[in-house]
């Protein structure tokens, strides 16, 4: 299933991670308290689909947020869990199961990372996109991800891509008329979902607290697409209207190498 859809088509998978001890709330709370501040993000769970920039934090400490997720009405993400050895081993084990299929299509896996999401009942993750190839594993509870076509400027304009790759936020501007173009993927515990690079999406949590694990990786293709977007952003500043980078299997090498050369010369955007 994965091999026939990767890297551009969203699809559901199943997993047997189950009630893994590293995914228990108490263990995750201790991990969150040990992670550096830059690796933690948490805010109120009852967000709108569209937000302008990062939502504000709740003021509840991260450990308490996770231990009492049933009542804190919160959304929390623990970033780069591979900073801790046990989680690094878990991430490696999971990705190694798919490594042959991944590397046959998009080459060597680069920058492998793990993210854990802990969400109160009914919580919303606002509309955004991410630069990684991503599989979201639902460990506890349920949620529905609404995903939109990657690379389609109706759902994420070129300027939004360029702004993100030059240091902007990943949150996207939402309009209700976009909704018919989305595809809903309900996820129960034991199910997983593949999310293509920069596919816009938002998530609504189910009627009970949720724990999800996102396992991600980059490829040379994804980095070239990002560098081409950065190069386009520079061109746009000079009043030009550059052509969008191509999706897979387009390699976008001319613009990517152009930006990399400029970066080595000290050009900043």
C-alpha positions in Angstrom: 0.0 0.0 0.0 2.7 2.5 1.0 5.0 1.7 -1.9 2.2 2.2 -4.5 1.2 5.7 -3.1 4.5 7.2 -1.9 5.5 10.1 -2.2 2.5 12.1 -3.5 -0.7 10.4 -2.6 -2.3 10.5 0.9 -3.5 7.1 2.1 -4.2 5.3 5.3 -2.1 2.5 6.9 -2.3 0.4 10.0 0.2 0.0 12.8 0.7 -2.2 15.8 2.4 0.3 18.1 -0.5 -0.1 20.5 -0.2 1.1 24.1 3.6 1.5 23.9 5.1 2.6 27.3 6.8 5.5 25.7 3.4 6.9 24.6 1.8 6.8 28.0 0.7 10.2 29.3 3.0 10.1 32.4 6.0 9.2 30.4 5.3 11.9 27.8 4.8 14.5 30.5 8.3 13.7 31.9 9.7 13.8 28.4 8.1 17.2 27.8 9.6 18.6 31.1 13.0 17.4 30.0 13.0 18.8 26.5 14.4 22.3 25.8 11.8 25.0 25.6 12.2 25.3 21.8 11.0 21.7 21.4 7.7 22.3 23.1 4.6 24.0 21.8 1.2 24.1 23.6 -1.9 26.2 23.6 -5.7 26.1 24.0 -7.3 23.2 22.2 -10.4 25.0 21.0 -8.7 26.9 18.1 -10.5 28.0 14.9 -9.5 26.2 11.6 -7.6 29.4 10.5 -5.3 31.4 12.8 -3.1 34.4 12.1 0.3 33.3 13.5 1.0 31.1 16.5 -1.8 30.8 19.1 -0.9 32.0 22.6 0.0 29.5 25.3 -2.5 28.6 28.1 -0.2 29.3 31.0 -0.6 25.8 32.3 2.8 24.1 32.7 3.5 21.5 30.0 3.7 18.6 32.4 0.4 19.4 33.9 -1.1 20.0 30.5 -0.3 16.5 29.4 -1.0 14.7 32.7 -4.4 16.2 32.9 -5.2 16.4 29.2 -8.7 15.3 29.9 -9.5 18.6 31.6 -6.9 21.2 30.4 -8.6 21.8 27.0 -5.2 21.9 25.4 -3.2 21.0 22.4 0.5 20.1 22.8 3.3 19.0 20.5 6.7 17.6 21.6 9.2 18.2 18.8 12.3 16.3 18.0 11.7 13.5 20.5 14.7 11.7 19.0 16.8 14.0 21.3 16.2 11.3 23.9 17.7 7.9 23.2 14.7 5.7 23.8 12.6 7.8 21.4 15.4 7.9 18.9 15.4 4.1 18.9 11.6 3.9 18.5 11.7 6.4 15.5 14.5 4.4 13.9 12.7 1.1 14.3 9.5 2.5 12.7 11.2 4.2 9.8 13.4 1.2 9.1 10.3 -0.9 8.3 9.7 1.4 5.3 13.2 2.5 4.4 13.6 0.3 1.3 10.3 1.6 -0.2 11.2 5.2 0.7 14.7 5.2 -0.7 13.7 3.4 -3.9 11.5 6.4 -4.8 13.0 9.5 -3.2 16.6 8.5 -2.3 18.3 8.5 1.0 16.3 9.4 4.1 17.5 12.7 5.6 16.8 14.5 8.8 14.5 11.9 10.4 12.4 13.4 13.2 9.6 12.5 15.6 6.8 14.6 17.0 4.2 13.6 19.6 0.8 15.4 19.7 -1.4 15.3 22.9 -4.8 16.8 22.4 -7.9 17.3 24.6 -11.3 16.1 23.3 -12.6 18.3 20.5 -9.3 20.1 20.0 -8.3 21.6 16.7 -4.9 21.8 15.0 -5.4 24.8 12.6 -4.8 24.9 8.9 -1.1 24.6 8.0 1.5 22.7 6.0 4.8 20.9 6.8 8.0 20.5 4.8 8.5 16.8 5.7 7.3 13.5 4.3 5.1 12.4 7.2 3.2 9.4 8.6 0.9 10.2 11.5 0.2 7.2 13.8 -2.9 7.4 16.0 -2.0 5.8 19.3 -4.9 6.8 21.6 -8.3 8.3 20.9 -9.4 9.4 17.4 -9.2 12.4 15.1 -10.1 13.5 11.6 -7.5 15.1 9.3 -8.8 17.1 6.4 -6.1 17.2 3.7 -5.9 19.3 0.6 -3.9 18.8 -2.6 -0.2 19.5 -2.2 1.2 22.0 -4.6 -2.1 23.5 -5.6 -1.9 27.3 -5.2 -5.6 27.6 -4.4 -4.9 26.0 -1.0 -1.4 27.3 -0.4 -0.4 30.2 -2.6 3.2 30.4 -3.9 3.8 33.5 -1.7 2.8 31.4 1.4 5.4 28.8 0.5 8.1 31.4 -0.1 7.3 33.2 3.2 7.5 29.9 5.1 10.9 29.0 3.6 12.3 32.4 4.4 11.4 32.2 8.1 7.7 32.7 8.3 5.1 30.6 10.1 3.6 27.4 8.7 0.0 28.4 9.4 -2.0 29.2 6.3 -4.8 31.7 5.6 -8.2 29.8 5.8 -11.3 30.5 3.8 -14.5 28.5 4.2 -14.8 28.2 0.4 -11.7 25.9 0.5 -13.5 23.2 2.4 -15.0 21.3 -0.6 -11.5 20.7 -1.9 -10.5 18.8 1.2 -10.6 15.1 1.8 -11.4 13.8 5.3 -9.4 10.9 6.8 -10.8 9.6 10.0 -8.2 8.0 12.2 -8.8 5.6 15.1 -6.2 4.1 17.4 -4.1 1.6 15.4 -4.5 3.6 12.1 -2.0 5.8 10.4 -2.0 8.4 7.6 0.6 9.4 5.1 0.8 13.2 4.5 2.8 14.4 1.4 5.3 17.2 1.6 3.6 20.6 2.1 0.1 19.1 1.8 -2.2 21.7 3.6 -4.3 20.2 6.3 -6.2 20.8 9.6 -7.2 18.3 12.3 -10.2 17.9 14.5 -9.8 15.7 17.6 -12.5 13.2 18.6 -14.6 13.0 21.7 -11.8 11.9 24.0 -8.1 12.8 24.5 -5.7 11.8 21.8 -2.1 10.8 21.5 -0.5 10.7 18.0 3.0 10.1 16.9 4.3 11.7 13.7 7.4 10.1 12.1 9.0 12.3 9.4 11.9 12.5 7.1 13.3 14.7 4.4 14.6 13.8 0.9 16.9 15.7 -1.5 13.8 16.3 -3.5 12.1 18.0 -0.6 15.1 20.1 0.1 15.4 21.1 -3.5 11.8 22.1 -3.6 12.3 24.3 -0.5 15.4 25.9 -2.0 13.6 26.6 -5.2 10.8 28.3 -3.3 13.4 30.4 -1.5 14.9 31.4 -4.8 11.4 32.3 -6.1 10.9 34.5 -3.1 14.0 36.4 -3.9 12.9 36.8 -7.5 9.5 38.1 -6.4 11.2 40.8 -4.3 12.6 42.1 -7.6 9.2 42.4 -9.1 9.3 39.1 -11.1 6.6 36.5 -11.2 8.5 33.2 -11.0 7.1 29.9 -12.1 6.1 27.5 -9.3 8.5 24.6 -8.6 7.4 21.2 -9.9 6.0 18.5 -7.7 7.6 15.0 -7.6 9.4 13.8 -9.8 10.4 17.2 -10.9 13.9 17.9 -9.4 13.9 21.7 -9.4 17.7 21.7 -9.5 18.4 24.9 -11.4 16.6 27.1 -8.9 17.8 25.0 -6.0 21.4 25.2 -7.0 21.0 28.9 -7.7 19.8 29.6 -4.2 22.5 27.3 -2.7 25.2 29.2 -4.6 23.8 32.6 -3.4 23.6 31.3 0.2 27.3 30.4 0.1 28.0 33.9 -1.1 26.3 35.3 2.0 23.0 36.4 0.4 20.1 36.5 2.9 16.4 36.8 2.4 
